[in-house]
């Protein structure tokens, strides 16, 4: 920050020895008269902020001037003074404090003086005392800039600068020095893209007139710092990419895979000075040709691909390739398939194609719909709770956001985890988590049997019922003699577990036999409900909805849930 210093010099009198270079201070009687009428401005100050100097003064009394000239010199005697600003002051006989600004060319000491003017430009008023300001040489900020990551990290952290023409080393440093540093702009914590051990400089990501940046989230972006001309005789527009353009390669690009997917390309590119690497070729040329960046697709999928269907759902992609063809590019067949393989499937675009076997196999191999839902309890609130919606969510977004699959399995009490019909759910499934909890997921509305008490439907699609750790189908059957036979005759329920989550729980049925008649007889539901008002309120609402409750639903709740959850039983 420049330091401001005020130096006062005596007002100049109209002597020939004190004449300014423009000869405006004369010795004629007329000049003496005019200077006497237009007294010198008072209290002149000069304050600097970097190279911007603000000059301020006060009107003299009485004021005869209708305007003012501000002069700047580099000599104390003002011998090299020149007018740097002229302002209009309005009608005479009013006074005010005034100011204007001036930008100087560099560090040094500058001297400012002010004088009045009127309708006669050859007879300006008396010159004020001069104010001096010293502007120090700015500190060298380049080391700080480089220590924070340099121009690449600055541009990567501030991509909004590209449309402003800030996209190369000098422009980036100048912007940070003049604006970004004071604004607190950040530097991205990524690095130059490299697939080599130790992140060594990787020539396969070199860009002629630019650089390739990998963000910590995995995305890779190419920044273009100078115009990229088209090689002589090649198809396409004259400029492959313009200065300050950027190109997102996405998370799936690898230079080695691009080279492998396009045999012979690496050798051809190495002979062309326009391209520094195969990556450079892809962003400037290969993308518009519709080249693939990998071989992660099958010939059968390629043959079956419906380009019109993809373009119908992704009009921006269709318009892009149509424009590329109009500009003279030779667009490859099924460029839309390359776009989907390279970008669309990673950015959640809809392909418009029938589901491919490969995608379904990947989903199934990871655990399938049930494991995906069990690991992502927020999905039911989004209406995602069955096989089709789970797969669609994973395909379109879950893969990209890193959603996981639960390591549990369908609930079974049989040897080897064999499918257990005791846990079959009509319109749903029962899932055993690794920590021992069992959840029942409802994938379709569960209608109430005709003539039965209670609300309809019994449970709704996307409801999830937590059986916790204490439920076993065999224990539920033993605690409710004859129930298994009754349930078998009702098609709404596929098993005893299905009956419990949809009906028995709200009836307040007991789910196990590990209790005594003495405990049951001494149990006070009122005391349990007083200690657990949420449970009391639940069963009160169930009864109000028409359900026929068992004698002591509070006892049943404590056996099945409360004791495992650490609830207070409220009993003596």
Secondary structure, DSSP 8 states (H G I E B T S, - for coil): --B----------S-GGG--TT--S--SHHHHHHHHHS---EEEEEEEETTEEEEEEE--SS---SEEEEEEESSTT-TT-EEEEEEE--STT---EEEEEEE-SSSEEEEEEEEEE-S-TTS---B---EEEEE------HHHHHHTTHHHHHHHH-GGGGGGT--SHHHHHHHIIIIIHHHT----S-EE---SGGG---GGG--TTEEEEE-TTS-EEEEE-S-EE--TT-SS-SEEE-TT-EEEEETT--HHHHHHHSTTHHHHHHT-TT-SSHHHHIIIIIHHHT--S---S-HHHHHH--HHHHHHH-HHHHHHHHHHHHTT----TTHHHHHIIIIITTTT----S---HHHHHHHHHHTHHHHHHHH-TTGGGGT--SHHHHHHHIIIIIHHHT----S-EE---SGGG---GGG--TTEEEEE-TTS-EEEEE-S-B---TT-SS-SSSB-TT-EEEEESS--HHHHHHHSTTHHHHHHT-TT-SSHHHHIIIIIHHHT------S-HHHHHH--HHHHHHH-HHHHHHHHHHHHTT----TTHHHHHIIIIIHHHT------
